[in-house]
Amino acid sequence: MPLSSALSLNVTANQTLATDLGGPIAFPLTKGYSVSLATGTAAGQADLLYQDTNTLTASATLDVDLAGVLTTPVGGGVVTFARIKALVVAAAALNTNNVVVGGAAATQFIGPFGAATHTIAVRPGEFKVLIACGAADAVGYPVVAGTSDFLRIANGAAGTSVTYDLIVIGCSA
């Protein structure tokens, strides 16, 4: 199945400051970042998509195996990532606890984390674009079955469950 994907982040802000000799001065900021990925496995391309909305009970963890047990959102085929080009995690606004990403017990997907034990907390109502590789990036973040393929998603505390969205876009080769 062909896959086309687009990721974008737009930031708009306007700061207004009062002046001594006149009206306020506005300092606007508008900045956007985006990438479009066509079907394939080369630079500016991706051919695999995994998406899930999941709920973890209090203090629970889930190690998402990026190489071999995930299924496609349509058709149920197995998704085996060789490289990740985009990774998005969003925590539900009604969560009480953080969703913690990274730091699997074994065969960790290191990707953007820097080291096997590093994690990123996604607070309630927050989203993180952990990776969005540019169109010139042919490599992305490697995934190797049995070596670097587990992405841990964890409930950051006890007491209540957490719900999150996970979107992974990458390449089969």
N, C-alpha and C positions, 0 to 999 in steps of 0.2 A: 504494500500500500504506500503510495506517495505521501510524504509529509512535508508541509511547508509551515514554518513557524516564524513569529515575530515577537520580539521582546522590546519593551520601551519603558523608559523612566523619564518623566517630565517633572521638573522642579520649577515652580513659580512662587516668587516671594516679593513683597513690596515693603520696604522699611521707610517710614516717614520720620524726619527729624525737624524739630523746630529750629529756627534761626533767630539771631538777635535783631536783624534789620529787615525782616520781611516774613513772608509766609513760609510754610513748611517746604522742605525739599524732599522729594521722593527718590529713593534708590531702588529701582526695580531689578529683579533678577529673573531671567527665564533661561533655563538650560535643559536640554534634552539629550538623552542617550538612547540609541536603538540599534538593533541588529535584526536582520532578516536571514533566515536559514532556508535554503532550498533543499530538495530531496537529494541525498547522497551521503558520502562519508569523507569528503575532502574539505578544504577550507571553505567556510561559508555554507556548510551543509550539515544536515543531520537526517537520520532515517528512522529513529526510534523515539517513541513517546510513552511515558508511564505517568499516570496521574491517579491520585487516590485521596479520598477524604476518610480519615480514620479517627477513632476515639481510643485513647489509652486510659485504663483505670489508674487509680492513684498509685504512684511510684512505679508504674509499669514501664518496660522498655520494649522496643521492637527493632530488631536488626534487619533492615531491608537489604536483601541480597540483590545487588545490581547486576549480577552475572548468572542468570539461569533459572530463577523461579518466579519472576514477575510475569504478569500477563498483560496483553494489550487491552486498551479500553474497549475496543470493538473486535470481535472475532476470537478472543481468548487465546491468541498465539503467545508463545513464550518470548519474552524480551530479554536479550542478553547484551548488555552494554559493553563495548570495548573502550569507549571514551564518552565523557559527559561534556556537553556544550552549554547546558543551562540547568540550573537547579533553583527552585523557588519553594520556600516553606512559609506558610501563613498560619497563624494561631487564631482560633476563634475568639471573638471579642468577649464572649461569656465565660471563657476559661478563668479560673482563679490562679492556676499554676502556670509557669512557663513551659513551653515545649523546648526541649534541649536537643540539639542536632550535633552529631559527631561522637567520636570516642567509643566506637564499638569495642567489645571485649577482645575480639580477634579479627584478623584479616580486614583491618579498617580501610575504608575509602578515605584517603587523606585529602585529595582534591584541594580545596581552598583553605583547609584548616591549618596547614603548616606542620602538624605532627599528629601522630596516631591518637594521642590523648586529648587533643584540643577539641573544644565544643563551642557552640554558639547558642545563646538563649534567645528564644523568640517569645516575647512577652504577650500577654493577652491582647488581641486585636492588632498585633504587629505582623508585618510580613518582611521577609528577608529574601532578596535576590542574592543568593550565595555565589552564583556563577552566571555570567552571561558573556560567553566568549565572543570576541569580535569576528567579523566576516573573514578576516585574513588568517584566523587561527585554525590551522588544520589539525592540531594535536588535541586541544581540549584538555580534559583531566582524565588520565588513563584509569581503567578498571581492569583488574586481572583476577580471574576466578581463582579462589583459594589463597590469594595473596593480598589483594586490596579491593574487596568488593562489598563489604558490609557498611551501610550507612545507618547508624543508630539514631532512632527517634525515641526520646524518653520524656516521661512526665516528670517535671522538675521537682515535684514534692508529693507529699502524702495528702490524704483527705478528700480530694476531688479528682475527677477525670479531666482529661484535656482532649480537645478535638483540633485537628489540624488538616491542612491541605498540603499535599506534596506533588510537585510537578518536576519531572526529570525529562530532559530532552538530550539525546546523544546519538552516537553512531554504533553500528553493529561491527564495524571493522576499523 
